[in-house]
């Protein structure tokens, strides 16, 4: 159905193929720049503390965004009279505390020292056992995952061989088959230390997505002491043999892990610019308001997140003001500022789980993230190209305006790392159009210097490309909000 809408949109664009881009007066460009600088300066100030969810910085950020949207003439878009503007995002924060692993092989016991083994859970405390006569067994799966049946894995503790770059995906595939725990065997103590570093920090999770998982890591040396050197090497070699099948290890294992845990409610902010034909569908603007809080050392510990993503929120707010001033439009225009993107697109996922309107009514969604990087005249990065029926509309519009696109493969590499992905997974046509994502040459210097560091501060932003992108979005959103351009029911 949305393909038909694209055909109509292409026809409308073709009819004005020679129309030049409207010229925006220099004074207006400078006013836009001043508004962006003002909002970025506020959102990325030390007073906001790095905008981490669940902190005083969140309170200030959410209040600032609501005030800006109200000031522009928008109304609450939560469609919940009991929670105007703020859509709850239920989160769980967990930090690993302690763990222990021990094995018994016959009458011989092996307590794995901390430097050779570690276990992690998101729950306050998990204790599991497996072995002969315990109703749950220790099952060696080697390097297999997809070929391991759910019947083999469910209720057991699985032992897998670690493999750099592959293990995380393999663990996910195995956890989907409901084992009690997964033990990953790694080469040495350095890899145990790396696991502690990678998984030992605080993690944010959606309360609705939390699962009881226990993931442990142990060295080959420890496994050799448990089973005996020759028996372990034989088992390890078997994983490389053709026709390998999971093997029960005749040992008893006890794994315990604890974590510090807190549950709290964060908020997405949802504003609405009501249309004159509200049943004709909606256009959605979105960007994440959150950042990392403190992530550096004294004397400058705050990760201010000026580019990521105070700049995206500032651009979205300025676009909202301009759309409100040029309205009314026929379609509703929703504005969504999401929480906890940095933790895994959690706010966007919460919106997709509990949207204020049917997701099928969203005709287009535009994400604003990390926009203040590229100078004016930079080609446009198109994240989400080839994924939605918006391709034809966007492509024809860019051709009409003479705006070239950048490195498609580079833009594609960010597809799953931005909030639009959470909507795409639900069938919403969501894209990110930004000169910042046009090429590695443009974005690479930021990623290697200021990204997720205290140096991402207001004085280091570049707004030339961001302003061009903002004006492009304004015209494109106005067209898509017109049912004559994109008919209702398409």
Secondary structure as the mmCIF struct_conf table of DSSP 4:
data_model
#
loop_
_struct_conf.conf_type_id
_struct_conf.id
_struct_conf.beg_label_comp_id
_struct_conf.beg_label_asym_id
_struct_conf.beg_label_seq_id
_struct_conf.end_label_comp_id
_struct_conf.end_label_asym_id
_struct_conf.end_label_seq_id
HELX_RH_AL_P HELX_RH_AL_P1 UNK A 2 UNK A 14
TURN_TY1_P TURN_TY1_P1 UNK A 15 UNK A 18
HELX_LH_PP_P HELX_LH_PP_P1 UNK A 19 UNK A 25
HELX_RH_AL_P HELX_RH_AL_P2 UNK A 26 UNK A 43
TURN_TY1_P TURN_TY1_P2 UNK A 44 UNK A 44
BEND BEND1 UNK A 45 UNK A 45
HELX_RH_3T_P HELX_RH_3T_P1 UNK A 46 UNK A 48
TURN_TY1_P TURN_TY1_P3 UNK A 49 UNK A 50
TURN_TY1_P TURN_TY1_P4 UNK A 53 UNK A 54
BEND BEND2 UNK A 55 UNK A 55
HELX_RH_AL_P HELX_RH_AL_P3 UNK A 56 UNK A 72
TURN_TY1_P TURN_TY1_P5 UNK A 73 UNK A 73
STRN STRN1 UNK A 75 UNK A 76
BEND BEND3 UNK A 78 UNK A 78
TURN_TY1_P TURN_TY1_P6 UNK A 81 UNK A 82
BEND BEND4 UNK A 83 UNK A 85
STRN STRN2 UNK A 86 UNK A 105
TURN_TY1_P TURN_TY1_P7 UNK A 106 UNK A 107
STRN STRN3 UNK A 108 UNK A 112
HELX_LH_PP_P HELX_LH_PP_P2 UNK A 113 UNK A 113
HELX_RH_3T_P HELX_RH_3T_P2 UNK A 114 UNK A 116
STRN STRN4 UNK A 117 UNK A 121
BEND BEND5 UNK A 122 UNK A 124
STRN STRN5 UNK A 125 UNK A 130
STRN STRN6 UNK A 131 UNK A 131
TURN_TY1_P TURN_TY1_P8 UNK A 132 UNK A 135
STRN STRN7 UNK A 136 UNK A 136
STRN STRN8 UNK A 138 UNK A 142
TURN_TY1_P TURN_TY1_P9 UNK A 143 UNK A 143
BEND BEND6 UNK A 145 UNK A 145
TURN_TY1_P TURN_TY1_P10 UNK A 146 UNK A 147
BEND BEND7 UNK A 148 UNK A 148
HELX_RH_AL_P HELX_RH_AL_P4 UNK A 150 UNK A 153
TURN_TY1_P TURN_TY1_P11 UNK A 154 UNK A 155
BEND BEND8 UNK A 156 UNK A 156
STRN STRN9 UNK A 157 UNK A 161
TURN_TY1_P TURN_TY1_P12 UNK A 164 UNK A 166
HELX_RH_AL_P HELX_RH_AL_P5 UNK A 167 UNK A 175
TURN_TY1_P TURN_TY1_P13 UNK A 176 UNK A 177
BEND BEND9 UNK A 180 UNK A 180
STRN STRN10 UNK A 181 UNK A 186
BEND BEND10 UNK A 187 UNK A 188
HELX_RH_AL_P HELX_RH_AL_P6 UNK A 189 UNK A 199
BEND BEND11 UNK A 200 UNK A 201
STRN STRN11 UNK A 203 UNK A 206
HELX_RH_3T_P HELX_RH_3T_P3 UNK A 207 UNK A 209
STRN STRN12 UNK A 214 UNK A 219
HELX_RH_AL_P HELX_RH_AL_P7 UNK A 220 UNK A 227
HELX_RH_AL_P HELX_RH_AL_P8 UNK A 229 UNK A 238
TURN_TY1_P TURN_TY1_P14 UNK A 239 UNK A 240
BEND BEND12 UNK A 241 UNK A 241
TURN_TY1_P TURN_TY1_P15 UNK A 242 UNK A 243
STRN STRN13 UNK A 247 UNK A 249
STRN STRN14 UNK A 252 UNK A 273
BEND BEND13 UNK A 276 UNK A 277
HELX_RH_3T_P HELX_RH_3T_P4 UNK A 278 UNK A 280
STRN STRN15 UNK A 282 UNK A 288
BEND BEND14 UNK A 293 UNK A 293
STRN STRN16 UNK A 294 UNK A 294
BEND BEND15 UNK A 296 UNK A 296
TURN_TY1_P TURN_TY1_P16 UNK A 298 UNK A 299
STRN STRN17 UNK A 302 UNK A 302
HELX_RH_PI_P HELX_RH_PI_P1 UNK A 306 UNK A 311
HELX_RH_AL_P HELX_RH_AL_P9 UNK A 312 UNK A 326
BEND BEND16 UNK A 330 UNK A 331
STRN STRN18 UNK A 332 UNK A 338
BEND BEND17 UNK A 339 UNK A 339
BEND BEND18 UNK A 341 UNK A 341
TURN_TY1_P TURN_TY1_P17 UNK A 342 UNK A 344
BEND BEND19 UNK A 345 UNK A 345
HELX_RH_AL_P HELX_RH_AL_P10 UNK A 346 UNK A 353
BEND BEND20 UNK A 354 UNK A 354
BEND BEND21 UNK A 356 UNK A 357
HELX_RH_3T_P HELX_RH_3T_P5 UNK A 359 UNK A 361
STRN STRN19 UNK A 362 UNK A 367
BEND BEND22 UNK A 370 UNK A 370
TURN_TY1_P TURN_TY1_P18 UNK A 372 UNK A 373
HELX_LH_PP_P HELX_LH_PP_P3 UNK A 374 UNK A 375
TURN_TY1_P TURN_TY1_P19 UNK A 376 UNK A 377
HELX_LH_PP_P HELX_LH_PP_P4 UNK A 378 UNK A 379
STRN STRN20 UNK A 380 UNK A 380
STRN STRN21 UNK A 381 UNK A 383
TURN_TY1_P TURN_TY1_P20 UNK A 384 UNK A 386
BEND BEND23 UNK A 387 UNK A 388
TURN_TY1_P TURN_TY1_P21 UNK A 389 UNK A 389
HELX_RH_AL_P HELX_RH_AL_P11 UNK A 390 UNK A 401
TURN_TY1_P TURN_TY1_P22 UNK A 402 UNK A 402
STRN STRN22 UNK A 405 UNK A 405
HELX_RH_AL_P HELX_RH_AL_P12 UNK A 408 UNK A 412
TURN_TY1_P TURN_TY1_P23 UNK A 413 UNK A 414
HELX_RH_3T_P HELX_RH_3T_P6 UNK A 415 UNK A 417
BEND BEND24 UNK A 418 UNK A 418
TURN_TY1_P TURN_TY1_P24 UNK A 419 UNK A 419
HELX_RH_AL_P HELX_RH_AL_P13 UNK A 420 UNK A 424
TURN_TY1_P TURN_TY1_P25 UNK A 425 UNK A 427
STRN STRN23 UNK A 430 UNK A 434
HELX_RH_3T_P HELX_RH_3T_P7 UNK A 435 UNK A 437
BEND BEND25 UNK A 438 UNK A 438
HELX_RH_AL_P HELX_RH_AL_P14 UNK A 440 UNK A 449
TURN_TY1_P TURN_TY1_P26 UNK A 450 UNK A 452
BEND BEND26 UNK A 453 UNK A 453
TURN_TY1_P TURN_TY1_P27 UNK A 454 UNK A 455
HELX_RH_3T_P HELX_RH_3T_P8 UNK A 458 UNK A 460
HELX_RH_AL_P HELX_RH_AL_P15 UNK A 464 UNK A 480
TURN_TY1_P TURN_TY1_P28 UNK A 481 UNK A 481
TURN_TY1_P TURN_TY1_P29 UNK A 483 UNK A 485
BEND BEND27 UNK A 486 UNK A 486
TURN_TY1_P TURN_TY1_P30 UNK A 488 UNK A 489
#
